[in-house]
Amino acid sequence: MISINPKEIPTGKLHGYLLGAVAPRPIAFASTIDENGTPNLSPFSFFNVFGSNPPTMIFSPARRVRGNTTKHTLQNVEKIKEVVINVVNFDIVQQMSLSSSEYPEGVNEFEKAGFTMLASDEVKPFRVAESPVQFECKVTDIIYTGDQGGAGNLIVCEVLKIHIHETVLNEDGMIDQHKIDLVARAGGSYYTRARDGFFEIQKPIFTLGIGVDQIPSEIRNSSVLTGNNLGMLGNVAFLPTVEDVDNFAKEHPQFIGLEMVKKHTFAQQYLEKNDVESAWKVLLLK
């Protein structure tokens, strides 16, 4: 393992390490206008949502590492404190990438990238009609983290209105993660298509898992089971009862009397199917 002091390497190299390690990152496709009403559109992957009451988002058009200049988006919101944050899905990712080109001031990236300008209801900047979700926001604060190349400029936004295409909603009227098909940014030239990598983890919010420390040592120190496997096993509130294990044994006699490695291997196969209860039953068989 290498250890790095950020102050001892060039900013460009540090920038690469940070973006390669902190990924994937959602993309804020930010629409702003200048004092003359000229639209500007640019994507930023230093972005996330930070609260729902009030609904708060923050993105950062950082100072350029090369040249230590600021971006038109920052210059615009310093004067017109409004922005539309459009989300980026796979259908528009190539156009979004094109819009990130360093066009001169006054060039309309909507036109360059082939997007449709859609008038907003609460703010002056336009929405990207092709984006599946658009957030009209007012800028409540700008936090400057430095004045050198690579420094962040945190634009704190309060969401005033949300527009959602019906095509990305499920039958309950909520956003379907497969339908919305979001993309995210990684290091270098890499992106990721979120829906191709979705998997679910039952969050320990409503129950209190027993914890890995309460797993018997012969299981905890397994040469087969991984840390993720142990995390799943430790996230159960209760272990199966003796009766449950006995009934499982009657239904699956092939698991009885297995040596430990084979038993752990079969349990791992159940965990890969997200069947934690059956995995525990296999592990508890005598």
C-alpha positions in Angstrom: 0.0 0.0 0.0 1.3 3.5 -0.9 0.7 6.4 1.4 0.3 9.9 0.0 0.6 13.3 1.6 -1.7 15.5 -0.6 0.7 18.4 -0.2 3.6 16.5 -1.6 2.2 15.6 -5.1 1.0 17.8 -8.0 -2.6 18.8 -7.9 -3.3 17.1 -11.2 -2.1 13.8 -9.9 -4.0 14.2 -6.6 -7.1 15.1 -8.6 -6.8 11.8 -10.5 -6.5 9.8 -7.3 -9.5 11.5 -5.8 -11.8 11.0 -8.8 -10.6 7.4 -9.3 -11.3 6.4 -5.7 -14.5 8.4 -5.0 -16.7 6.9 -7.7 -19.2 6.5 -9.2 -20.5 10.0 -8.7 -23.9 11.4 -9.8 -24.0 14.1 -12.4 -25.5 17.6 -11.9 -26.3 18.8 -15.4 -26.5 22.5 -14.4 -28.3 25.1 -16.4 -27.7 28.7 -15.7 -27.9 32.1 -17.4 -25.7 35.1 -17.4 -26.7 38.8 -16.8 -27.6 39.1 -20.5 -29.9 36.1 -20.4 -27.5 33.9 -22.3 -28.0 30.2 -21.4 -25.2 28.0 -20.2 -25.3 24.2 -19.7 -22.5 22.1 -18.1 -22.2 18.8 -16.2 -20.5 18.5 -12.7 -19.8 15.2 -10.9 -19.0 16.9 -7.6 -22.6 16.6 -6.7 -25.2 15.1 -4.3 -28.4 15.7 -2.3 -27.9 16.7 1.3 -31.4 17.0 2.8 -35.1 16.9 2.1 -36.4 19.5 4.5 -35.6 21.8 3.0 -34.7 19.9 -0.1 -31.0 20.7 -0.6 -28.5 19.9 -3.2 -24.8 20.9 -3.6 -22.6 20.8 -6.6 -19.2 22.2 -7.2 -17.8 23.8 -10.4 -14.2 23.6 -9.1 -11.5 25.9 -10.3 -9.6 24.4 -13.2 -6.4 22.7 -12.2 -4.7 24.1 -15.4 -4.8 27.8 -15.5 -6.7 28.3 -12.2 -9.7 29.8 -14.0 -13.3 29.6 -13.0 -16.2 28.1 -15.0 -19.1 30.1 -16.6 -21.5 28.2 -14.3 -19.9 29.7 -11.2 -19.7 33.1 -12.7 -23.4 33.0 -13.6 -24.7 31.8 -10.2 -22.7 34.5 -8.5 -24.8 37.0 -10.2 -28.1 35.2 -11.0 -28.6 33.0 -8.0 -30.7 30.4 -9.8 -30.0 27.0 -11.4 -31.7 24.0 -12.9 -30.1 20.7 -12.0 -31.0 18.1 -14.6 -30.2 14.5 -14.1 -28.4 12.5 -16.7 -29.5 9.1 -18.0 -28.0 6.8 -20.6 -30.2 8.2 -23.4 -28.5 11.6 -23.2 -25.0 10.8 -21.9 -23.2 11.4 -25.2 -24.8 14.8 -25.7 -24.1 15.6 -22.0 -20.4 14.8 -22.7 -20.4 17.1 -25.7 -21.8 20.0 -23.7 -18.8 19.8 -21.3 -16.5 21.1 -24.1 -14.8 24.3 -23.2 -16.9 26.5 -25.5 -16.2 30.3 -25.4 -18.4 32.6 -23.2 -21.7 33.3 -24.8 -22.0 30.0 -26.7 -25.3 28.2 -26.0 -24.4 24.6 -25.0 -28.1 23.6 -25.4 -27.7 24.2 -29.1 -24.2 22.8 -29.4 -25.3 19.5 -27.8 -28.7 19.3 -29.5 -30.8 19.7 -26.4 -34.3 21.3 -26.1 -34.6 24.4 -23.9 -37.7 24.2 -21.7 -38.9 27.2 -19.8 -38.9 26.8 -16.0 -41.7 27.8 -13.7 -39.9 29.3 -10.8 -36.5 30.3 -12.0 -34.9 32.0 -15.1 -32.6 29.2 -16.3 -34.0 26.7 -18.8 -34.6 23.0 -18.2 -33.2 20.2 -20.4 -36.4 18.8 -21.9 -34.7 15.5 -22.6 -33.6 15.0 -18.9 -35.9 12.6 -17.1 -35.9 14.7 -13.9 -35.3 18.4 -13.6 -34.9 20.4 -10.3 -35.5 24.1 -10.3 -33.4 25.6 -7.6 -32.5 28.9 -5.9 -28.8 29.3 -4.8 -28.8 29.9 -1.1 -25.0 30.0 -0.5 -21.7 29.6 -2.3 -18.8 28.2 -0.2 -15.3 28.9 -1.6 -12.8 26.3 -0.4 -9.7 28.1 -1.9 -8.3 30.3 -4.6 -5.9 27.9 -6.3 -6.4 25.5 -9.2 -8.5 22.5 -8.1 -10.3 24.4 -5.3 -13.9 23.7 -4.9 -16.8 26.2 -5.0 -19.8 24.6 -3.3 -23.0 25.9 -4.7 -25.8 25.2 -2.1 -29.2 25.0 -3.7 -32.7 24.7 -2.4 -35.1 22.8 -4.7 -38.2 24.9 -5.5 -39.9 22.6 -8.0 -39.3 19.1 -9.5 -40.3 17.9 -12.9 -40.4 14.2 -13.6 -41.2 12.3 -16.8 -44.0 9.8 -16.2 -42.1 7.2 -18.2 -39.6 6.7 -15.4 -42.3 6.1 -12.7 -43.4 2.8 -11.4 -47.0 1.7 -10.6 -46.8 3.4 -7.2 -45.8 6.7 -8.8 -42.2 6.6 -7.5 -39.0 6.6 -9.6 -38.1 3.2 -11.0 -34.3 2.9 -10.9 -34.3 0.6 -14.0 -36.6 2.9 -16.0 -34.7 6.1 -15.2 -31.4 4.4 -16.3 -29.0 6.9 -14.6 -25.3 7.2 -15.4 -22.6 8.3 -13.1 -19.0 9.5 -13.4 -15.8 7.7 -12.4 -12.1 8.4 -12.9 -10.5 9.3 -16.2 -12.9 8.9 -19.1 -15.0 6.3 -17.4 -18.8 6.3 -16.7 -21.1 3.7 -15.2 -24.6 2.8 -16.2 -26.3 2.5 -12.8 -29.1 0.0 -13.6 -26.6 -2.6 -14.9 -25.0 -2.8 -11.5 -27.9 -2.6 -9.1 -28.1 -4.9 -6.2 -30.0 -4.6 -2.9 -28.8 -4.7 0.7 -31.3 -4.9 3.4 -30.5 -1.9 5.6 -30.3 -2.5 9.4 -32.8 0.4 10.1 -35.8 -1.4 11.6 -34.0 -4.3 13.1 -30.8 -4.7 15.1 -28.5 -7.3 13.6 -26.7 -9.7 15.9 -23.3 -8.5 14.5 -20.3 -10.3 13.2 -18.9 -10.5 16.7 -21.8 -12.8 17.7 -21.2 -15.3 14.9 -19.6 -18.5 16.1 -15.8 -18.5 15.7 -15.7 -21.5 13.4 -17.9 -19.6 11.0 -16.4 -16.2 11.5 -12.9 -17.5 10.8 -14.0 -19.4 7.7 -11.5 -19.8 4.8 -14.5 -19.7 2.4 -16.9 -17.0 3.7 -15.9 -13.4 2.8 -16.3 -10.2 4.8 -19.4 -9.4 2.8 -20.8 -12.9 3.6 -20.2 -12.4 7.3 -21.9 -9.0 7.1 -25.0 -10.6 5.7 -25.0 -13.3 8.4 -24.5 -10.6 11.1 -27.4 -8.5 9.8 -30.1 -11.0 11.1 -32.0 -10.1 14.2 -32.4 -13.8 15.3 -30.9 -17.1 14.4 -33.1 -19.9 13.1 -34.5 -22.1 15.9 -33.5 -25.7 16.4 -36.8 -26.7 15.1 -36.3 -24.6 11.9 -32.9 -26.2 11.4 -34.2 -29.7 11.9 -37.0 -29.2 9.4 -34.5 -27.8 6.9 -32.4 -30.9 7.4 -35.4 -33.2 6.7 -36.0 -31.3 3.4 -32.3 -31.2 2.5 -30.6 -34.4 3.7 -27.7 -33.8 1.3 -26.3 -31.1 3.7 -26.2 -33.4 6.8 -22.7 -34.4 8.0 -20.8 -32.2 5.5 -17.3 -31.3 6.4 -16.8 -27.6 7.2 -15.5 -26.2 3.9 -18.3 -27.8 1.9 -20.9 -26.6 4.4 -19.5 -23.1 4.1 -19.4 -23.3 0.3 -23.1 -24.3 0.2 -24.0 -21.5 2.7 -22.2 -19.0 0.5 -24.2 -20.1 -2.5 -27.4 -19.3 -0.6 -25.9 -15.9 0.4 -25.3 -15.2 -3.3 -29.0 -15.6 -3.8 -29.7 -13.3 -0.9 -31.2 -16.2 1.1 -29.6 -15.5 4.4 -32.0 -17.7 6.4 -31.2 -20.8 4.4 -27.4 -20.0 4.7 -27.7 -19.9 8.5 -29.6 -23.2 8.5 -26.9 -24.9 6.5 -24.2 -23.5 8.8 -26.1 -24.7 11.9 -26.6 -28.2 10.7 -24.7 -30.9 12.6 
